[in-house]
Amino acid sequence: MNVRAGVTVVIVAVLLAGTGPIAAAAGATQSGQSQPEPFALQQDGIDADEVRMDVAVQPNGTAEWTLEFWVRLDDNESETAFESLRADIRDDPENHTQSFADRMSETVSTASNATGREMAADGFDVTTARQSLAREYGVVRYTFRWDGFAAVDGDELRAGDAIEGFYLDDGTRLLIEWPADYELVSATPAPDDEREQAVIWRGGDTDFVSGEPRVVVTADTGPNAALLAAAAIVVAGLGAAGAWWYRNRSAAGGAAGGDGDSGRPDDAPDSAAATAAATTAGSVGSSATEAADPELLTNEEQVLRLVRERGGRMKQQAVVEELGWTDAKTSKVVSGLREDDELESFRLGRENVLSLPDEDGEGTDGAGGADGGAS
């Protein structure tokens, strides 16, 4: 397989070159006059057609990094090479993460010195997958955690100074994502694309200069706080209405009992009515919870609710489009749900279809019940 110089080299250039703190350690420039060696991925012979970098910033300033190398599997040679690498990674993942971890740890240390902020890198991992979009792709995915990546100032997060001025090669994408309960204050330079909780820059369209990229977000507690307050008022109102109804109902029941029309003691509540009132209050409370802002739900809860709303089965790519997430984030959340047996998936042609376990087992259980009844 031919190696396209530049695309496989780019990730190191991105992380170790530029005009900011990273360049100071690597001695590299955007022109590539002193370019560091590519890391293990090029040594493995992967011919990456696209590189995706997703940086998910957490409220404490830690960032979950996902680096994906996408390879088109458009002939037997590319498929054979990818499957060979995939087998190697499966058999000895540590061998493939060690050189990457060493480079990133050095990069993080340099950024820490430049920004004056305590940083560390850990949790390195590598996985592979096949993705079917318009074409068939093989994906090599590296993940790690960068503690201290963003500066935290009260309710504000400022990200980007740790990778200031790095170079985005053509075919490379950088996405910076912030927590669900934060809102964007500013992003510099202007993003090439925006999502509900993320901004994207693409190589070939954007060049970062000194002081770039920068993303500033702040905690958006107003609407959520108002929503919780409104829910509390509704619950309190229901409780007061229930108490009023019960008092009046009890009084009416007492009068009826005195006339001898009631078959129970005067002080006994109308149990059916009381149960109905409690059920109604519970139903309203449940509805208020279901109608809550989706941003109050965890990532896993959002996916499960979405699949339920689609009748218990939907394509994974539809989840990406509905929630505005990256493919990597969606895949990570879905994998966790599968591991917890809360979600199942299967291939339908080239699509990955998600389904709820109860949905898959419903027909079988129903059939079993029918058989049991017949016997």
C-alpha positions in Angstrom: 0.0 0.0 0.0 1.3 3.4 -0.9 1.7 5.9 2.0 0.5 9.4 1.3 3.2 11.6 3.0 1.5 14.4 4.7 -1.8 12.8 5.8 -0.2 10.2 8.0 2.4 12.6 9.2 -0.1 15.4 9.9 -1.1 14.3 13.4 2.4 14.7 14.7 2.7 18.0 12.9 -0.6 19.1 14.4 0.4 18.2 17.9 4.1 19.0 17.8 4.4 21.8 15.3 3.1 25.3 14.9 3.9 28.8 16.3 2.8 28.2 19.9 4.1 26.3 22.9 4.2 23.0 21.0 6.6 24.3 18.4 9.0 25.5 21.1 9.7 21.9 22.2 9.6 20.3 18.7 11.6 23.0 16.9 9.1 22.6 14.1 7.4 25.2 11.9 4.3 25.2 9.7 6.5 25.0 6.6 7.8 21.6 7.9 11.5 22.5 7.8 12.0 20.5 11.0 9.3 18.0 11.0 9.3 15.2 13.7 9.0 11.6 12.7 5.6 10.2 12.3 4.4 7.9 15.0 3.4 4.3 15.0 0.5 4.6 12.6 2.8 5.4 9.6 5.2 2.8 10.7 2.3 0.3 10.5 1.9 1.3 6.8 -1.6 2.9 7.1 -2.5 5.1 4.2 -4.9 7.5 6.0 -7.3 9.4 3.7 -8.7 11.5 6.6 -7.7 12.3 10.2 -10.3 13.4 12.7 -9.4 14.9 16.1 -12.2 15.2 18.6 -11.6 17.0 21.9 -14.4 16.7 24.4 -13.7 19.3 27.2 -15.1 18.4 30.7 -16.2 20.9 33.4 -13.0 20.3 35.4 -10.8 21.2 32.3 -9.9 17.7 31.4 -10.3 16.8 27.7 -11.1 13.4 26.3 -9.2 13.1 23.1 -10.1 10.8 20.2 -7.8 10.6 17.1 -9.2 8.7 14.2 -7.4 7.6 11.0 -9.9 6.8 8.2 -8.7 4.6 5.4 -10.8 3.9 2.3 -11.1 0.2 1.7 -11.7 0.4 -2.0 -9.7 -2.6 -3.2 -8.3 -6.0 -2.0 -4.9 -4.5 -1.2 -6.3 -1.9 1.2 -8.6 -4.3 2.9 -5.9 -6.9 3.4 -3.5 -4.3 4.8 -6.1 -2.9 7.2 -7.2 -6.3 8.4 -3.6 -7.3 9.0 -3.1 -4.2 11.1 -6.3 -4.8 12.9 -5.2 -8.2 13.9 -1.9 -6.9 15.1 -3.6 -4.2 17.3 -6.0 -6.8 18.7 -3.2 -9.1 19.6 -0.8 -6.5 21.1 -2.5 -3.1 21.6 0.2 -1.9 24.0 2.8 -2.1 21.3 0.7 0.3 19.2 0.0 2.8 22.0 3.4 3.0 23.6 5.1 5.3 21.1 2.0 7.4 20.8 1.8 7.7 24.5 5.4 8.7 24.8 5.0 11.5 22.2 1.8 12.8 23.7 3.2 12.8 27.2 6.1 14.9 26.0 3.7 17.2 24.2 1.5 17.6 27.3 4.5 18.3 29.4 5.7 21.1 27.0 2.2 22.6 27.0 2.1 22.6 30.8 5.4 24.5 31.0 4.2 27.0 28.4 0.8 27.7 29.9 1.8 27.4 33.6 -1.0 25.0 34.1 -0.6 21.5 35.7 -1.3 18.9 33.0 -1.0 15.1 32.6 -1.9 12.5 29.9 -3.1 9.0 30.6 -5.7 6.4 29.7 -4.1 5.6 26.3 -6.0 3.1 24.2 -6.3 2.0 20.6 -9.1 0.2 18.8 -10.2 -0.5 15.2 -13.5 -0.6 13.4 -15.0 -0.7 10.0 -17.5 2.1 9.0 -19.9 2.2 6.1 -20.8 5.6 4.9 -20.9 6.5 1.2 -17.8 4.2 1.1 -16.3 1.4 3.2 -13.7 2.7 5.6 -11.3 1.1 8.1 -10.8 3.2 11.2 -7.9 3.2 13.7 -8.9 5.1 16.8 -6.6 6.3 19.5 -8.0 7.7 22.7 -6.5 9.3 25.8 -7.3 11.8 28.6 -5.5 15.2 28.8 -5.9 16.6 32.3 -5.7 20.4 32.6 -6.2 20.9 28.9 -8.7 23.8 29.4 -8.4 26.6 31.9 -11.2 26.8 34.5 -12.3 30.2 35.8 -15.5 29.8 37.9 -18.2 28.9 35.4 -16.0 29.6 32.4 -13.9 27.2 30.4 -11.2 28.4 28.0 -9.6 25.9 25.7 -7.0 26.0 23.0 -3.9 27.6 24.5 -2.3 24.2 25.0 -2.2 23.6 21.2 -1.8 27.3 20.1 -0.9 27.9 16.5 -0.6 24.3 15.3 -1.0 23.4 11.7 -4.0 21.7 10.2 -3.1 19.8 7.1 -5.6 19.2 4.3 -7.6 16.1 5.2 -7.5 16.8 8.9 -10.3 18.0 11.1 -10.3 19.4 14.6 -13.5 19.4 16.7 -13.7 20.9 20.2 -16.8 19.9 22.1 -18.0 21.4 25.5 -20.4 20.0 28.2 -24.1 19.9 27.6 -24.9 22.5 30.2 -22.5 25.1 28.8 -23.0 27.6 26.1 -20.5 29.1 23.6 -19.2 32.6 24.3 -16.6 32.8 21.5 -14.6 30.7 19.1 -11.5 32.1 17.3 -11.0 31.9 14.4 -14.5 31.6 13.0 -15.3 27.8 12.8 -15.7 26.1 9.5 -18.7 24.3 11.0 -20.8 24.6 14.2 -22.9 22.0 16.0 -25.1 22.4 19.1 -22.2 21.7 21.5 -19.1 21.8 19.3 -17.1 23.8 16.7 -15.1 22.4 13.8 -12.1 23.5 11.8 -10.9 21.8 8.7 -7.4 21.8 7.2 -7.3 23.5 3.9 -10.0 25.9 5.0 -8.4 27.3 8.2 -4.8 28.3 9.3 -4.3 28.9 13.0 -2.1 31.8 14.0 -0.7 32.9 17.4 -3.5 32.8 19.9 -5.6 30.4 18.0 -7.6 28.2 18.3 -9.6 29.6 21.2 -12.9 28.4 22.5 -14.6 30.1 25.5 -17.8 28.6 27.0 -19.7 29.3 30.2 -22.1 27.3 32.4 -25.7 27.9 31.4 -27.6 27.3 34.6 -30.4 29.8 34.0 -32.9 27.7 31.9 -32.2 24.5 33.8 -32.7 26.2 37.1 -35.9 27.7 35.9 -37.1 24.3 34.6 -36.4 22.7 38.0 -38.2 25.5 39.8 -41.2 25.2 37.5 -41.3 21.4 38.1 -41.2 22.1 41.9 -44.1 24.5 41.6 -46.1 22.0 39.6 -45.5 19.3 42.2 -46.4 21.6 45.1 -49.6 22.7 43.3 -50.6 19.1 42.7 -50.0 18.3 46.4 -52.1 21.3 47.5 -54.9 20.4 45.0 -54.8 16.8 46.2 -55.1 17.9 49.8 -58.0 20.2 49.1 -59.8 17.5 47.1 -59.2 14.9 49.9 -60.6 17.2 52.7 -63.7 18.0 50.7 -64.2 14.3 49.7 -63.7 13.2 53.3 -66.3 15.7 54.5 -68.8 14.6 51.9 -68.1 11.0 52.8 -68.7 11.7 56.5 -72.0 13.3 55.8 -73.1 10.4 53.7 -72.0 8.0 56.4 -74.1 9.8 59.0 -77.2 9.3 56.9 -76.4 5.6 56.7 -75.7 5.7 52.9 -72.1 4.6 53.2 -70.9 1.1 53.9 -67.7 2.2 55.7 -66.8 4.2 58.8 -67.1 8.0 58.5 -63.3 8.6 58.9 -62.3 6.0 56.2 -61.0 7.6 53.0 -62.4 6.8 49.6 -59.5 4.4 48.8 -60.2 4.2 45.1 -60.4 8.0 44.7 -57.3 8.5 46.8 -55.4 5.9 44.7 -56.6 7.7 41.5 -55.4 11.0 42.9 -52.0 9.6 43.8 -51.8 7.9 40.4 -52.6 11.2 38.6 -50.0 13.1 40.6 -47.4 10.4 39.8 -48.4 10.5 36.1 -48.0 14.3 36.0 -44.6 14.1 37.8 -43.5 11.4 35.3 -44.6 13.5 32.4 -42.7 16.5 33.7 -39.6 14.3 33.9 -40.1 13.0 30.3 -40.7 16.6 29.1 -37.5 17.8 30.7 -34.8 19.4 28.7 -32.8 16.6 26.9 -29.6 18.3 28.1 -30.5 17.2 31.6 -30.2 13.6 30.5 -26.9 11.7 30.3 -25.5 10.7 26.9 -26.7 7.1 27.5 -30.2 8.3 28.4 -30.5 10.4 25.3 -29.6 7.5 23.0 -32.0 5.1 24.8 -34.8 7.6 24.7 -34.2 8.2 21.0 -34.3 4.5 20.2 -37.5 4.1 22.3 -39.2 7.0 20.4 -38.4 5.2 17.1 -40.2 2.1 18.2 -37.2 0.3 19.7 -35.0 0.2 16.6 -33.1 2.8 14.6 -29.9 3.2 12.5 -26.8 4.4 14.4 -26.1 7.1 11.8 -29.6 8.4 12.5 -28.5 8.9 16.2 -25.5 10.9 15.0 -27.8 13.1 12.9 -30.5 13.5 15.5 -28.2 14.4 18.4 -25.6 16.3 16.4 -22.8 14.2 17.9 -19.6 13.0 16.2 -19.4 9.5 14.9 -16.7 8.8 17.5 -18.8 10.0 20.5 -21.9 8.1 19.3 -19.8 4.9 18.8 -18.3 5.3 22.3 -21.7 5.8 24.0 -23.3 2.9 22.0 -20.4 0.6 22.9 -20.9 1.4 26.6 -24.7 0.6 26.4 -23.9 -2.6 24.6 -21.5 -3.6 27.4 -24.2 -2.9 30.0 -26.7 -5.0 28.0 -29.0 -2.0 27.6 -28.7 -1.9 23.8 -28.0 -4.3 21.0 -26.8 -3.8 17.5 -26.6 -5.7 14.2 -25.6 -5.1 10.6 -28.3 -4.4 8.0 -26.4 -4.2 4.7 -23.8 -1.5 5.4 -25.7 0.1 8.2 -25.3 -0.5 11.9 -28.8 -0.8 13.5 -29.5 -0.3 17.2 -32.3 -2.0 19.1 -33.5 -2.4 22.6 -33.1 -5.9 24.1 -36.8 -6.1 25.1 -37.8 -5.3 21.5 -35.7 -8.2 20.1 -36.9 -10.6 22.8 -40.6 -9.6 22.7 -41.6 -11.8 19.8 -39.8 -14.8 21.3 -41.3 -14.3 24.8 -44.7 -13.9 23.3 -44.4 -17.1 21.3 -43.2 -18.9 24.4 -46.1 -17.7 26.3 -48.5 -18.9 23.6 -46.9 -22.3 23.6 -47.1 -22.5 27.3 -50.8 -21.6 27.2 -51.5 -24.3 24.6 -49.9 -27.0 26.7 
